[in-house]
């Protein structure tokens, strides 16, 4: 497989989306009902990456538009090239890529955009409103179990009936709850 500039460009444009996913995962509260890591090719991950990239680029293009509007009415520092990286990408403008400083500034713009996106999504992940949408399993009886496990003064025990059985008899066990998942996947410690 040859790595071309189109792959580099796609990764550069998706970078804020990956930062959004990272911010959302790192900002989600760590509790005893921990979400399992996303499966490969998981649609939710793709949605977060694409939505994060679109929102970040919309904010970046909006900042460039605001700067351009400001400079129409107020004095600004003039440079030889237009610093709007989106114009350079969409118009195939080689002026920005004609200097090392222009390339460095464009890459710095994408790094800053990714860092701001990760910080915003990290903050959003901490909100209770988002937890109700993304983590609906924390409603009802599971919420009380999770609250009991996190309280140092309480101990939660569970009786688990397994699918392992022979001639109508099944294996079961009882013990203290240390980690709780609502599917067959075991979360990472």
C-alpha positions, -999 to 999 in steps of 0.1 A, spaced: 0 0 0 14 34 -9 7 63 13 -3 93 -8 -11 129 -1 -48 121 -3 -45 98 27 -25 125 46 -51 151 37 -80 129 49 -62 122 82 -55 159 86 -92 167 81 -103 139 104 -78 148 131 -103 170 150 -128 142 149 -104 117 164 -97 144 191 -134 146 197 -137 109 202 -107 109 225 -122 138 245 -155 120 248 -139 88 260 -115 104 284 -142 127 298 -168 100 304 -170 94 342 -152 63 354 -177 44 375 -184 8 383 -208 6 353 -180 14 329 -186 13 292 -166 -13 273 -141 -1 247 -156 4 213 -156 -25 190 -136 -21 157 -157 -5 129 -183 5 155 -209 29 140 -210 51 171 -173 57 169 -175 66 132 -204 90 140 -185 107 168 -154 111 146 -173 125 117 -196 148 138 -166 160 158 -147 168 126 -176 186 111 -183 207 142 -146 215 146 -142 225 110 -174 246 112 -160 264 142 -126 269 124 -143 282 93 -164 305 114 -134 318 132 -118 325 98 -149 342 86 -151 364 117 -115 374 113 -121 383 77 -151 403 86 -132 421 114 -104 430 90 -128 446 66 -137 473 92 -107 475 115 -70 477 108 -53 443 107 -17 430 103 -13 423 66 6 393 53 13 381 17 -11 351 18 -46 345 30 -42 326 63 -76 308 58 -66 272 54 -101 262 42 -98 286 12 -64 272 4 -78 236 5 -110 243 -14 -95 266 -40 -63 246 -44 -44 277 -35 -7 270 -36 3 303 -20 -1 290 16 19 259 8 46 280 -10 64 289 22 75 268 52 60 293 75 26 289 58 28 251 62 38 254 98 10 278 105 -16 256 88 -4 226 108 -5 246 140 -40 256 132 -51 220 129 -33 210 161 -50 238 180 -83 230 164 -79 193 175 -69 203 211 -98 227 214 -122 200 201 -109 174 225 -112 199 254 -148 208 244 -159 171 240 -141 162 273 -162 189 290 -194 178 273 -188 141 283 -189 152 320 -225 166 316 -254 147 332 -276 155 302 -253 136 278 -250 107 302 -288 103 300 -287 101 262 -256 80 257 -258 58 288 -295 50 292 -286 17 310 -279 38 341 -316 43 347 -338 22 369 -324 -6 391 -289 -3 377 -285 33 390 -292 22 425 -267 -7 422 -240 15 408 -246 41 435 -243 14 461 -211 1 447 -195 36 446 -205 43 483 -176 32 506 -200 24 534 -220 -1 514 -213 -35 498 -233 -48 469 -235 -85 464 -250 -103 434 -263 -137 426 -254 -147 390 -270 -176 372 -248 -187 343 -257 -204 310 -233 -232 318 -254 -263 327 -260 -300 324 -293 -318 325 -314 -289 336 -289 -277 363 -270 -246 359 -239 -231 376 -244 -200 397 -223 -179 421 -227 -151 446 -202 -125 455 -193 -88 459 -198 -67 429 -166 -51 417 -174 -43 381 -208 -43 364 -215 -47 327 -248 -52 309 -235 -74 281 -211 -102 275 -181 -80 271 -157 -76 300 -144 -40 304 -107 -34 308 -95 -28 343 
